[in-house]
Amino acid sequence: MTNSELLQAYLAGPRLLRSATAGLTAEQARQRPVAGRWSTLEVVAHIADFEPIYADRMKRVLAEDRPAMMSGNPDLFASRLAYHSRDLEEELRLIETVRGQVARILGQIAPADWDRVGLHSTDGAISLRTLLERVTGHITHHLPFLAEKRQALGLS
């Protein structure tokens, strides 16, 4: 996939997420219809929490020389950041806004910048391109789980 194609896939993620959550009521978004799994709102809040983290990582890789990047624990975020008190629409807008801004920045960088790296606390050196690939795949990774919830709610 070219860098341009990767950016287009990155920008397409929020539309896929909106489609996966379309028509849900607030109550349906908060339900956990699959035992042992997060609700739709929890999944979207999780994605929304990690979008700015990835944005920060990518920006710092561009702006700094080999910046440190700390790991984050999704389960701690979910347990301590009021996921069920959040607003689904607000979370979706945050994801769209962050991706729009980052895509504009990445659309202007020099080809050599894609190889710049940051030093992740557990994964070691990670290139800007790899960071973008990871965050681009984050939404698509969660889409089957959202579809499973819709089906369990009798909505698909």
N, C-alpha and C positions, 0 to 999 in steps of 0.2 A: 504494500500500500504506500502510495506517495505521501509526502507530508501534507499536501493539499487535500488528498482524500481522507487522511487521518483527521485533519481539522474539520472536514465536512461531517465525518462520523461523530466527532466530539460534539459538534453543534446539533446534530440530529437527536442526541440522547434525550434532551428534555421533551421533545415532541413524542418520543416513544414512551416516556414516563407519563406524560399527560394522557396519552391514549390508554395506557394500562390502568389509570386511575379514574378515567372518565365516568361520570354518572354516579360515583359513589357518594352516599350521604356521609356526613361526619360520623354518624354512628357506625356505619359499615366500615369506614376507614379505620376505626378504633377497635373493631372486633378482631379476635384471634380465632378464626374458624378452623385453623389447622393446629392441632395440639403441638405444643412445644416450639411454635414458630412465632415470629414477630407479626404484629398487625401490619396492614398496608401503611398506616400512618407512621409506625415505627420504622419501616423500611425506608420510606421517603425522608423522614427526619434523619436517619442514618446517612443517606446519600447527601442530603443537604449539609450535614455537619462536615462531611469529608470533602466536599467541593472546595470550600475556602482553604482547607488544609493543602489540597493538591495545588490550588492556585498559588498559594504562598510558596510552596516548594518550587514550582516552575518559575515564578518571578524571581525568587532568590537565586536559583541556578543561573538565570540570565544576568542578574545584577551583581552577583558576588562570585568569588573564586572558590569552588568546591565547598559550598555552605553545608553546615550540619543540618540534618533533617531527622527529627524525632519520630519514633513510632507512636501510633495511637491505638488504644484498645477500644474497639467498637462496643463491647459489652459494658464497659464502664461508662461510655458516653450514653448508651441507652438507659442505664440504670440511674444516672445522675442528672440528665439534662431534660427532664420533663417531656419526653417524647409524646405522651398522650395528652398533654395540654397544648400542643402545638396546632397550628392551623395548616391544613393540607395545601391550600392555595398559596399561602405565604411561603411555605417550603419549596413549592414548585417554582414560584417566581424567583426565589433566591438562587436556585440551581440554574435557571435560565439566565439570570443577570450575571452570575459569576462566569458561566461558560461564554456568554457573549463578550464580556470584557477580555477574558483570557484569549479567546480566539482572535480578537482584534490585535492584541499584542503579538501573538505568535504569527499572525499573518504578515507581520512587518520585519521579522528577524532575518538575519543573514543565514545562509545554508550551514555554515560552520557552527552556529549556535545550537543546532539540534544535538550536537555531540557534547555540549557542556554537561558537567556532572555535578551532582550533590552527593554528600556522604550520608546515607541513611543509617540510623543507629543499629538496625538489625540486618539490613540487606546490602550494606556496603555502597559502593559507587553505583549511582543510577543516572543515566543520561536523561536529558530533557525529553527526548523522543520516548524513552521508556516510561517516564512519568505520564506523558500524554496518553500513551497506549493503555496504561493501567487505569487512569481515570476514565478514559473513553469506554473501556470495557466494564466499568463498575455498574453502570445502569443496566446494560444488557445482561450482566451476570444476575441481576435481581429480577429481571422481567419474568422468568418462569415461576418464581416464587409469588409474584403478584398475580399472575394468571391462576396459579393454584388456589390462592385466596378467593379470587373472583368465582372460580368454579365451586369451591366449598360453600360460598354464599349463595350459590344458584344464580349467578349473574352472567355466566358465559355460555 
